[in-house]
Amino acid sequence: MTRLLLLLSLITASIASYATTADQTIPGTARPWTRLPDDDATGSFRFAIIPDHTGGTRPGVFETAVAKVNLLQPDFVMCVGDLIMGYSEDPVEINRQSDELAAIISTLDMPFFHVVGNHDISNPAMGDIWRQRHGRSYYHFVYKNSLFLCLDTQNETGRETVIGTQQSAYACNVLASHPDVRWTFVFMHQPLWRRDTSPDLGGWKPIEDALHGRPATVFAGHEHTYEQTVRDGHDYIMLATAGGGSQLTGPFYGLFDHIMWVTMTPAGPRYANLMLDVIAPKDIATPATHAYAREVERNVAISVTPLIGGTTISGTLATTALLRNDSALTQRFEGVWLPHPTLAFTPPAFDATLAPNTQSGIPITLSASQPLALESTPTPRISWTRRMNPPGYGEVSRRHSTAVPIDTIHRCPRTQEAVVVDGSLADWPALPYRVESRDRITYPENWSGPDDGSFAFATAYDDAFVYVAVKTTDDMLMVDRSESPWSQDSIAVSLDAREEKVRAADSPGSKKEFETHLLYYLSPSGKGNMIWYLKERLPEGSQAACVADGQGISLEIAIPIEYLNGRQDGAWKDFQLNILVNDVDTTGASRLRWRPDWNAGTYPGAGTFRKE
């Protein structure tokens, strides 16, 4: 009888050690989980992690991920945030998005645990709604003697990407209160361990220090790029996507839709990435493989010398497409011209294989049957695919698009009247440059025409400044969504004042904001001020005014002449300019550019303004 009672007590103790306990300090009745998982007397369990859903959402993918999780039947489901589009202060819109998400999650057969991302809480109003629906935005629970710690890298309000002191103290206290759990799993959205410019890693360092010496794994998302690394003996795993924006170029780049599957065994956790046709190990993409992929990206390219002429296009124009393979792998280039309404191209397509460290030039001609106005002619583009075979990955392919700019040297006139930088463009006689065609737009599926998003601009100078004025047309103004201009309607002006011969020597990807060129990135605010990105890194004396009205945004900036003189070792002669307008609507965002994206190529000469 004594032996039987001892056995029963041991079984009871075993069951108790695997009991599910949850955070009891969350105020109110709302909770960031749908329900707690059931207990049993075994130590093994399985859970799934669903990566980012939003940030360039691709419809239907998240729903597919949820359906596949149901087929797999884990004990419960975790996430790493960014499950709604967010970036709105309209409670009706945020609740609509949240209801839509809740309807998808309700189809799960098992419990689901929320984690906050920047799209889930991007401003204080969204933070209030999240807490009304789910309770506190950071919490913990214990399941089968494993601790799950869920953190909020939006600091509850979305105003900054940090873990605040109160949350940090909470996390460290939770860890100290559970010293003997067999494993600790930490979930957060933004991978703060990568923030090496912050001494405390955005508030993560005290928690990381508290994890020292205990079995633990850390999960995050946000970057839409998978990467597994090790810090202080712990796996740090940054998940890719489950419907968030991605080029989906595969494991070599860490760009894929997946579900992470974690099996907790008596010997510790085991990890697998579940994709449509692959079950991949946790180290499928690491910092080393990413560095290798970036090196290949830098060393393989197609560049086309811009065609610089007059303000009209006529007859036949000739240039060269330079295929460059400075990598250690054989590269195959397959290219074709994208359809163009008014220009014909020769050759219409090409297919070339380049050995490592070789280059090849392909002569190309563009023909216009009748004279065409430069500014209203869509930019020609080559769509091309490169194929290679990195060791251990089989064939890897990636698609690219290279613009072929046709441009002229533009004039920057001396202003006849004093320019007051106040956001009123009444002192500008005209804005001669317009961008209102689909070929100048990134994400054109979110653009319905010039009334939805377009802009015009002008340049001028006097003895003290170079001025740029921009006026947008926008049928739906979206501002005050966050402290980041790129998350709302905004204007970015890039100006490269280096000498023309220096700019011409740029290689693809070599232009760096605030190093090779200036970036004036601003968004208006209905609160009486404006958002000005990294103003402190611009030349002293820079001026800007960014205001909104019922039709769009007006921007004026003034760049000190002494800055341009300093970049050109004397009196300035010219500069290269590009303008980007972010048009954010409730249905998605589009980006309008005057000239091709400097991050995608060098385009020497394109967008050059010469002092008149």
SULVENGI-V882814 format. One record per helix or strand of 2 or more residues. SS is the DSSP state (2 for helix, 1 for strand). FROM is the first residue (numbers start at 1). LEN is the number of residues. Records with the same first field share a line. If there is no record, write none. Layout:
SS: FROM-LEN ; FROM-LEN
//
This chain:
2: 2-16 ; 61-12 ; 91-15 ; 124-11 ; 165-13 ; 192-3 ; 201-3 ; 205-7 ; 287-13 ; 425-3 ; 438-3 ; 444-3 ; 485-3 ; 500-5 ; 535-3 ; 561-7 ; 598-3
1: 21-2 ; 45-6 ; 76-4 ; 111-3 ; 139-5 ; 146-5 ; 183-5 ; 216-5 ; 227-5 ; 234-5 ; 259-7 ; 268-7 ; 279-2 ; 300-5 ; 307-3 ; 312-14 ; 331-7 ; 343-4 ; 349-6 ; 358-16 ; 380-9 ; 396-9 ; 406-3 ; 410-5 ; 433-3 ; 441-2 ; 454-8 ; 465-9 ; 490-7 ; 517-8 ; 530-3 ; 543-6 ; 553-8 ; 574-12 ; 588-6 ; 608-4
//
